[in-house]
Amino acid sequence: MSFKTIEWKDDKVRMIDQRLLPDQEVYHDYSTSKEVARAIKEMVIRGAPAIGVAAAMGIAVGIRSSEAATMDDFSGEFNEACEMIGQTRPTAVNLFWAIKRMKIFFDANRSAGIESLKDLLKAEAIRLCEDDISINRRIGKNGAALIKDGSTVLTHCNAGALATAGYGTALGVIRGAVESGKKVKVFADETRPFLQGARLTAWELMKDGIDVTVITDNMAGYLMKKGEIDAAIVGADRIAANGDVANKIGTYMVAVLAERHSIPFYVAAPLSTIDMTISDGESIPIEERPSREVSHIKECQLVPDGVGIRNPAFDVTPNDLVTAIITEVGVVKKDYKKGLDKFFRG
């Protein structure tokens, strides 16, 4: 990739500021857990897998400055960092998965001593980042077989390299298809209100030389009816045990339209996005974002002063509208409860 969404650099966490794309390609360095937590909360970085990596790195970078003299004090500071990071975004389960992984790692290596444990936590966070890229490539390879040569694929939001440590989930499938020699065109929903499709998906696909056209969210049905879309593919922020999918607001409408027009609707996500502790989508917490994201685009106000605004960041697509869920270990179709459970049982 010609850019990096997140990396460990000079003992700091470096992120591309996704709020400024595509106008500016700006990178920020963070050296405390508080700074990383704010970056997650304010959507400097977004996308479930990328948030997970940021969580792990935010914990590791914050604890490096600890002056704790005892393991009990060090453990207390570590748990405070985990708690702070855990309060940033409620819907993306990768955040909590990464925090849990770091806690398990911490407990397994307490005997190493404080200074060694600092280095081990740093190495584990970097490993999590590297693992994510490898996982995304396997998702791309598994999903590429579902994309026919000459297809035009609709995406919603951004589930690409910018939403992960690199390569992407939904866009990873598209990249995988292109790398296998298939010709693929992409329609990118603009994805109001944060415009991840218009700003981010279009930006990174253009960098890769993949044919992409931006459409407004309310154009998808028209293009499906005209036969101009062959498949839809999205990422996910949390998938319940029965295959219900929480993803960026508007995903449910895309799935309903795809069903109406007999178009396959695919979801690409790593196993870390699947929450087997939640039986169905009704139990997934849906984040409400600030009203300003709807009322303004940057400094330009779009609505009358004082008007009521709702801004749920995600919706839930029922499993019966999902054609297949693509993961790094394989593809599941229809009987999601059984298929997903099999993945976790090995």
C-alpha positions as CSV (number, residue, x, y, z in Angstrom):
1,M,0.0,0.0,0.0
2,S,1.2,3.6,-0.7
3,F,-0.1,4.7,2.8
4,K,-0.4,3.2,6.3
5,T,-3.6,3.5,8.3
6,I,-1.8,2.8,11.6
7,E,1.7,1.8,12.6
8,W,4.1,1.8,15.6
9,K,6.8,4.4,14.8
10,D,9.6,5.7,17.1
11,D,7.7,4.4,20.1
12,K,4.6,6.3,19.2
13,V,1.3,5.3,17.5
14,R,1.1,6.9,14.0
15,M,-2.3,7.2,12.3
16,I,-3.5,8.8,9.1
17,D,-6.2,11.4,9.9
18,Q,-9.2,10.0,8.1
19,R,-11.2,13.1,8.8
20,L,-9.1,15.1,6.5
21,L,-9.1,12.8,3.5
22,P,-9.2,13.1,0.5
23,D,-8.1,16.8,0.7
24,Q,-5.1,16.2,2.9
25,E,-3.0,13.2,3.7
26,V,-1.9,14.0,7.3
27,Y,-0.4,11.7,9.9
28,H,-0.4,12.2,13.7
29,D,1.7,10.6,16.4
30,Y,0.3,9.6,19.8
31,S,2.3,8.8,22.9
32,T,-0.4,8.3,25.6
33,S,-3.5,6.1,26.0
34,K,-5.6,9.2,26.4
35,E,-4.5,10.6,23.1
36,V,-5.2,7.3,21.3
37,A,-8.6,7.1,23.0
38,R,-9.5,10.6,21.8
39,A,-8.4,9.7,18.3
40,I,-10.7,6.6,18.2
41,K,-13.6,8.6,19.7
42,E,-13.2,11.5,17.3
43,M,-12.8,9.2,14.3
44,V,-9.2,10.0,13.3
45,I,-9.2,6.3,12.9
46,R,-12.4,4.2,12.2
47,G,-13.3,0.8,10.9
48,A,-13.7,-2.2,13.3
49,P,-10.4,-4.0,12.6
50,A,-8.4,-0.7,12.6
51,I,-10.1,0.3,15.9
52,G,-9.0,-3.0,17.4
53,V,-5.3,-2.4,16.4
54,A,-5.5,1.2,17.7
55,A,-6.8,-0.2,21.0
56,A,-3.9,-2.6,21.4
57,M,-1.4,0.0,20.4
58,G,-3.0,2.7,22.6
59,I,-2.7,0.4,25.7
60,A,0.9,-0.5,24.9
61,V,2.1,3.0,24.2
62,G,0.4,4.5,27.2
63,I,1.9,2.0,29.7
64,R,5.4,2.5,28.4
65,S,5.7,5.8,30.3
66,S,4.6,4.2,33.6
67,E,6.9,4.8,36.6
68,A,5.2,2.2,38.7
69,A,7.5,0.5,41.2
70,T,5.4,-2.6,41.9
71,M,3.6,-5.0,39.6
72,D,0.4,-4.2,41.5
73,D,0.7,-0.5,40.7
74,F,1.7,-1.3,37.1
75,S,-1.3,-3.6,36.7
76,G,-3.6,-0.9,38.0
77,E,-2.3,1.6,35.4
78,F,-2.6,-1.0,32.7
79,N,-6.3,-1.7,33.7
80,E,-7.0,2.1,33.7
81,A,-5.7,2.3,30.1
82,C,-7.8,-0.6,29.1
83,E,-10.9,1.0,30.7
84,M,-10.2,4.3,29.0
85,I,-9.9,2.8,25.6
86,G,-12.9,0.6,26.1
87,Q,-15.2,3.6,26.6
88,T,-14.6,5.1,23.1
89,R,-16.8,3.2,20.6
90,P,-19.5,0.7,21.8
91,T,-20.5,-1.1,18.6
92,A,-17.3,-2.4,17.0
93,V,-16.5,-5.6,18.9
94,N,-12.9,-5.7,17.6
95,L,-12.2,-2.9,20.2
96,F,-13.2,-5.2,23.1
97,W,-11.6,-8.3,21.5
98,A,-8.2,-6.4,21.3
99,I,-8.5,-5.2,24.9
100,K,-9.2,-8.8,26.0
101,R,-6.3,-10.1,24.0
102,M,-4.0,-7.6,25.7
103,K,-5.3,-8.4,29.2
104,I,-4.7,-12.1,28.6
105,F,-1.2,-11.4,27.4
106,F,-0.5,-9.2,30.3
107,D,-1.6,-11.8,32.8
108,A,0.4,-14.5,31.1
109,N,3.6,-12.5,31.3
110,R,3.4,-10.8,34.7
111,S,6.5,-12.8,35.9
112,A,8.7,-11.0,33.3
113,G,8.8,-7.9,35.4
114,I,7.7,-4.3,34.6
115,E,10.3,-3.2,32.1
116,S,10.3,-6.4,30.2
117,L,6.5,-6.5,30.2
118,K,6.4,-3.0,28.6
119,D,8.5,-4.3,25.7
120,L,6.4,-7.5,25.4
121,L,3.1,-5.5,25.3
122,K,4.6,-3.3,22.5
123,A,5.6,-6.4,20.6
124,E,2.1,-8.0,21.0
125,A,0.4,-4.8,19.7
126,I,2.7,-4.8,16.7
127,R,2.0,-8.5,16.2
128,L,-1.8,-7.8,16.3
129,C,-1.3,-5.2,13.6
130,E,0.7,-7.6,11.4
131,D,-1.8,-10.4,12.0
132,D,-4.7,-8.1,10.8
133,I,-3.1,-7.5,7.4
134,S,-2.4,-11.2,7.0
135,I,-6.0,-12.0,7.9
136,N,-7.4,-9.5,5.5
137,R,-5.4,-11.0,2.7
138,R,-6.9,-14.4,3.4
139,I,-10.4,-12.9,3.5
140,G,-9.6,-11.3,0.1
141,K,-8.5,-14.7,-1.3
142,N,-11.5,-16.5,0.1
143,G,-13.9,-13.9,-1.2
144,A,-12.4,-13.4,-4.6
145,A,-13.9,-16.6,-5.9
146,L,-17.4,-15.2,-5.3
147,I,-16.7,-12.2,-7.6
148,K,-17.3,-12.9,-11.2
149,D,-15.0,-11.6,-13.9
150,G,-16.5,-8.4,-15.4
151,S,-18.6,-7.7,-12.3
152,T,-19.7,-4.3,-11.0
153,V,-19.8,-4.4,-7.2
154,L,-21.5,-2.0,-4.9
155,T,-19.9,-1.1,-1.5
156,H,-21.2,0.9,1.4
157,C,-19.0,2.8,3.8
158,N,-15.3,2.0,3.8
159,A,-14.1,-1.5,4.6
160,G,-10.7,-1.2,3.0
161,A,-7.1,-0.6,4.0
162,L,-8.3,2.5,5.9
163,A,-10.7,0.5,8.0
164,T,-8.1,-2.1,8.9
165,A,-4.3,-2.3,9.5
166,G,-4.0,-2.7,5.7
167,Y,-5.6,-4.3,2.6
168,G,-9.1,-4.4,3.9
169,T,-12.1,-6.8,4.3
170,A,-14.8,-5.9,1.7
171,L,-12.3,-4.0,-0.4
172,G,-9.8,-6.8,0.3
173,V,-12.2,-9.1,-1.6
174,I,-12.3,-6.7,-4.5
175,R,-8.5,-6.4,-4.4
176,G,-8.2,-10.2,-4.3
177,A,-10.4,-10.5,-7.3
178,V,-8.4,-7.9,-9.2
179,E,-5.1,-9.5,-8.2
180,S,-6.4,-12.8,-9.5
181,G,-6.8,-11.2,-13.0
182,K,-10.5,-10.4,-12.9
183,K,-11.9,-7.1,-14.2
184,V,-14.0,-5.4,-11.5
185,K,-15.7,-2.1,-11.4
186,V,-17.0,-0.6,-8.1
187,F,-19.9,1.7,-7.2
188,A,-19.1,3.3,-3.8
189,D,-22.1,4.7,-1.9
190,E,-21.1,8.1,-0.5
191,T,-22.3,6.9,3.0
192,R,-23.9,9.8,4.8
193,P,-23.3,11.4,7.1
194,F,-19.5,10.9,7.5
195,L,-19.0,10.2,3.7
196,Q,-16.7,7.3,4.2
197,G,-17.5,5.9,0.7
198,A,-17.1,9.2,-1.1
199,R,-14.0,10.3,0.8
200,L,-12.2,7.1,1.7
201,T,-13.2,4.2,-0.5
202,A,-12.9,6.3,-3.6
203,W,-9.5,7.6,-2.5
204,E,-7.9,4.3,-1.8
205,L,-9.3,2.5,-4.8
206,M,-8.1,5.3,-7.1
207,K,-4.7,4.9,-5.5
208,D,-4.8,1.2,-6.5
209,G,-6.0,2.0,-10.0
210,I,-9.3,0.2,-9.5
211,D,-12.3,1.5,-11.4
212,V,-14.5,3.3,-8.9
213,T,-17.6,5.5,-9.3
214,V,-19.2,7.4,-6.4
215,I,-23.0,7.4,-6.1
216,T,-25.2,9.0,-3.5
217,D,-26.8,6.5,-1.1
218,N,-30.3,6.9,-2.6
219,M,-29.1,5.9,-6.1
220,A,-28.4,2.3,-5.4
221,G,-31.9,1.0,-6.0
222,Y,-32.1,2.8,-9.4
223,L,-28.9,1.2,-10.6
224,M,-29.9,-2.2,-9.3
225,K,-33.1,-2.0,-11.2
226,K,-31.2,-1.0,-14.4
227,G,-29.1,-4.1,-14.0
228,E,-25.9,-2.1,-13.5
229,I,-24.9,-3.8,-10.2
230,D,-24.0,-7.5,-10.0
231,A,-23.2,-7.9,-6.3
232,A,-23.0,-5.9,-3.1
233,I,-20.2,-6.4,-0.5
234,V,-19.7,-4.7,2.9
235,G,-17.7,-5.1,6.0
236,A,-19.0,-5.4,9.6
237,D,-18.5,-3.8,13.0
238,R,-20.1,-6.7,14.8
239,I,-21.7,-10.0,13.7
240,A,-23.9,-11.9,16.1
241,A,-23.8,-15.7,16.6
242,N,-26.8,-16.1,14.2
243,G,-25.2,-14.1,11.4
244,D,-27.1,-10.8,12.0
245,V,-24.7,-8.0,10.9
246,A,-24.2,-4.6,12.4
247,N,-22.5,-2.2,10.0
248,K,-22.6,1.4,9.0
249,I,-26.0,3.0,8.9
250,G,-27.6,2.4,5.5
251,T,-26.3,-1.2,5.1
252,Y,-29.7,-2.6,5.9
253,M,-31.3,-0.6,3.0
254,V,-28.6,-1.9,0.6
255,A,-29.4,-5.5,1.7
256,V,-33.1,-5.1,1.3
257,L,-32.6,-3.6,-2.2
258,A,-30.2,-6.4,-3.1
259,E,-32.8,-9.0,-2.0
260,R,-35.5,-7.3,-4.1
261,H,-33.3,-7.4,-7.2
262,S,-31.9,-10.9,-6.7
263,I,-28.4,-9.6,-6.2
264,P,-26.0,-11.4,-3.8
265,F,-25.2,-9.5,-0.6
266,Y,-21.8,-10.4,0.9
267,V,-20.3,-9.5,4.2
268,A,-16.5,-9.7,4.7
269,A,-15.1,-9.7,8.2
270,P,-12.4,-11.4,10.4
271,L,-13.4,-13.8,13.2
272,S,-12.6,-11.0,15.7
273,T,-15.7,-9.2,14.4
274,I,-17.9,-12.2,15.2
275,D,-19.4,-12.0,18.7
276,M,-20.5,-15.5,19.7
277,T,-21.7,-14.2,23.1
278,I,-24.6,-12.3,21.4
279,S,-27.4,-14.5,20.1
280,D,-28.8,-12.0,17.5
281,G,-28.6,-8.5,16.2
282,E,-31.2,-7.1,18.6
283,S,-28.6,-7.3,21.4
284,I,-25.9,-5.3,19.6
285,P,-25.5,-1.8,21.0
286,I,-25.9,0.9,18.4
287,E,-23.8,4.1,18.9
288,E,-25.5,7.5,18.5
289,R,-23.0,10.0,17.1
290,P,-23.1,13.8,17.5
291,S,-25.8,15.7,15.6
292,R,-23.2,18.0,14.0
293,E,-22.1,15.1,11.8
294,V,-25.5,15.4,10.1
295,S,-26.1,19.1,10.3
296,H,-22.7,20.1,8.9
297,I,-20.1,19.0,6.4
298,K,-16.9,20.5,7.9
299,E,-18.0,24.2,8.5
300,C,-20.9,24.2,6.1
301,Q,-24.3,24.0,7.8
302,L,-26.9,22.0,5.9
303,V,-30.0,22.2,8.1
304,P,-32.0,24.9,9.8
305,D,-30.9,26.0,13.3
306,G,-32.8,24.1,16.0
307,V,-34.1,21.2,13.9
308,G,-34.2,17.8,15.5
309,I,-31.5,15.3,14.4
310,R,-31.0,11.6,14.8
311,N,-27.6,10.1,14.1
312,P,-27.4,6.3,14.8
313,A,-24.0,5.3,13.4
314,F,-25.0,1.7,12.6
315,D,-27.9,-0.5,11.7
316,V,-28.4,-4.3,11.8
317,T,-29.0,-6.4,8.7
318,P,-30.9,-9.7,9.5
319,N,-29.1,-12.9,8.5
320,D,-31.8,-13.9,6.0
321,L,-30.7,-11.0,3.8
322,V,-27.0,-12.1,3.8
323,T,-25.9,-14.3,1.0
324,A,-22.6,-15.2,2.6
325,I,-20.2,-14.2,5.3
326,I,-16.5,-14.3,4.2
327,T,-13.8,-14.8,6.9
328,E,-10.1,-15.6,6.9
329,V,-10.9,-19.3,7.6
330,G,-13.7,-19.8,5.1
331,V,-17.1,-18.8,3.7
332,V,-20.4,-19.4,5.4
333,K,-23.7,-19.5,3.6
334,K,-27.1,-19.3,5.2
335,D,-26.9,-21.6,8.2
336,Y,-24.9,-19.1,10.0
337,K,-25.4,-20.2,13.6
338,K,-24.0,-23.7,12.7
339,G,-21.3,-22.4,10.3
340,L,-19.9,-19.7,12.5
341,D,-19.9,-22.0,15.6
342,K,-17.9,-24.5,13.6
343,F,-15.3,-21.9,12.9
344,F,-14.8,-21.2,16.6
345,R,-14.8,-24.9,17.6
346,G,-12.2,-25.7,15.0
